């Protein structure tokens, strides 16, 4: 759950691919394929190591019983192909969510830069605008506040930016199809 929240919010390593995908979906798709290939390779390499033994030697005596009860199963479950495939699927879904949020992020950035006073009536959006400055972030914990996107859409209409948002959304849709097919 947290992995999804962090990727969707632009706060995880794979999130750094989003600007490249936005700028050039074709090149971004190659970068995403490279990420997936590297992830697969590293996961395979780590899965071949005796991680259960290594971890068991690292934990303290007090933690031994807790580790014996669930530790090996926890580690072994993460060393499977199924786990790797699920993480890649989750990465792609969350990256897609991040891209879907980017039109709203770009619109909020424009509003903040050109109409900052319009955010005075929307303190949470103003907080996001300030938090996003110079960051890749895309609305951390937005899944708990889905109304923020409707508010940005409404503000964009009021400020004559509706077409910009629609164009951004169309571009995002093209990119999300690229991610799904990667």
C-alpha positions in Angstrom: 0.0 0.0 0.0 2.7 2.5 0.9 4.7 1.6 -2.2 1.7 2.6 -4.3 1.1 5.8 -2.3 4.8 6.9 -2.7 5.1 6.1 -6.4 1.7 7.7 -7.2 2.9 10.8 -5.3 6.2 11.1 -7.2 8.2 10.2 -4.1 9.9 6.9 -5.1 12.8 6.0 -7.4 10.7 4.9 -10.3 8.8 8.2 -10.2 11.9 9.9 -11.7 10.8 8.3 -15.0 7.6 10.4 -15.1 9.2 13.6 -16.5 10.9 11.6 -19.2 7.7 9.9 -20.1 5.9 13.2 -20.1 8.5 14.8 -22.3 8.9 11.9 -24.7 6.7 8.9 -24.3 8.8 6.8 -26.7 12.1 7.5 -25.0 10.4 7.2 -21.6 9.1 3.8 -22.5 12.6 2.7 -23.2 13.7 4.0 -19.8 10.8 2.2 -18.2 11.8 -1.0 -20.0 15.3 -0.5 -18.7 14.1 -0.1 -15.2 12.0 -3.2 -15.4 14.9 -5.2 -16.9 17.3 -4.0 -14.2 14.7 -4.7 -11.4 14.2 -8.2 -12.8 18.0 -8.8 -13.0 18.6 -7.5 -9.4 15.7 -9.4 -8.0 16.8 -12.6 -9.6 20.4 -12.1 -8.2 19.1 -11.4 -4.7 16.7 -14.3 -4.9 19.7 -16.7 -5.3 21.3 -15.5 -2.1 20.7 -17.2 1.2 19.0 -14.1 2.7 17.2 -16.1 5.5 20.6 -17.2 6.8 22.1 -13.8 6.5 19.2 -12.0 8.3 19.2 -14.7 11.0 22.8 -13.9 11.8 22.2 -10.2 11.9 19.3 -10.1 14.4 19.7 -9.9 18.1 18.9 -12.7 20.5 15.8 -10.9 21.6 14.5 -10.9 18.1 15.3 -14.6 17.3 11.8 -15.9 18.4 10.0 -13.3 16.4 12.2 -14.0 13.4 11.7 -17.8 13.7 7.9 -17.4 13.8 7.6 -15.4 10.5 10.9 -14.1 9.2 11.9 -16.9 6.9 8.4 -17.0 5.2 8.5 -13.2 4.9 11.8 -13.3 3.1 11.2 -16.4 1.0 7.9 -14.9 -0.2 9.9 -11.9 -1.5 12.3 -14.0 -3.4 9.8 -15.5 -5.8 9.0 -14.7 -9.4 5.4 -14.1 -8.4 6.5 -11.4 -5.9 8.7 -9.7 -8.6 5.9 -9.8 -11.2 3.5 -8.3 -8.7 5.9 -5.5 -7.8 6.5 -4.6 -11.4 2.7 -4.6 -12.0 2.3 -2.4 -8.9 5.1 -0.1 -10.1 3.4 0.3 -13.5 -0.1 0.9 -12.0 1.2 3.5 -9.5 3.3 5.2 -12.2 0.2 5.4 -14.3 -1.6 7.0 -11.4 1.2 9.5 -11.0 1.0 10.4 -14.7 -2.8 10.8 -14.3 -2.1 13.3 -11.6 0.4 15.3 -13.5 -2.1 17.4 -15.5 -3.5 18.6 -12.2 -0.1 19.3 -10.8 0.9 21.3 -13.9 -2.4 23.2 -13.8 -1.9 23.9 -10.0 1.7 25.1 -10.7 0.4 27.5 -13.4 -2.3 28.8 -11.1 0.2 29.2 -8.2 2.6 31.1 -10.5 0.0 33.3 -12.3 -3.0 33.5 -9.9 -1.7 32.8 -6.4 -4.4 34.8 -4.7 -7.0 32.4 -6.1 -5.6 29.7 -3.8 -6.3 31.7 -0.7 -9.8 30.1 -0.6 -8.3 26.7 -0.9 -5.7 26.2 1.8 -5.0 22.5 1.0 -4.3 23.3 -2.6 -2.1 26.2 -1.6 -0.2 23.8 0.7 0.2 21.4 -2.2 1.4 24.2 -4.4 4.1 25.2 -1.8 5.1 21.6 -1.1 5.5 20.8 -4.8 7.8 23.7 -5.6 11.0 22.4 -7.0 9.9 18.8 -6.4 8.6 15.9 -8.5 5.7 15.4 -6.1 2.2 14.7 -7.3 -0.3 15.2 -4.4 0.9 12.9 -1.6 -2.1 11.1 -0.1 -4.5 12.4 -2.7 -6.3 9.1 -2.6 -7.6 10.2 0.8 -8.7 13.6 -0.7 -10.0 12.8 -4.3 -11.9 16.1 -4.3 -8.7 18.1 -4.8 -8.8 17.2 -8.5 -12.3 18.4 -8.9 -11.3 21.6 -7.1 -8.4 22.2 -9.5 -10.6 21.5 -12.5 -13.2 24.0 -11.2 -10.5 26.6 -10.6 -9.1 26.0 -14.1 -12.5 26.7 -15.5 -12.9 29.9 -13.5 -9.5 31.1 -14.6 -9.9 30.2 -18.3 -7.5 27.3 -18.1 -9.9 24.5 -18.8 -8.5 23.7 -22.3 -5.0 23.5 -20.9 -6.1 21.0 -18.4 -7.9 19.0 -21.0 -4.9 19.0 -23.3 -2.7 17.9 -20.4 -5.2 15.1 -19.6 -5.1 13.9 -23.2 -1.3 13.8 -23.2 -1.4 11.9 -19.9 -3.8 9.3 -21.4 -1.3 8.7 -24.2 1.5 8.2 -21.7 -0.5 5.8 -19.5 -1.2 3.6 -22.6 2.5 3.6 -23.2 3.1 2.4 -19.6 0.5 -0.3 -19.8 2.1 -1.6 -23.0 5.7 -1.5 -21.6 
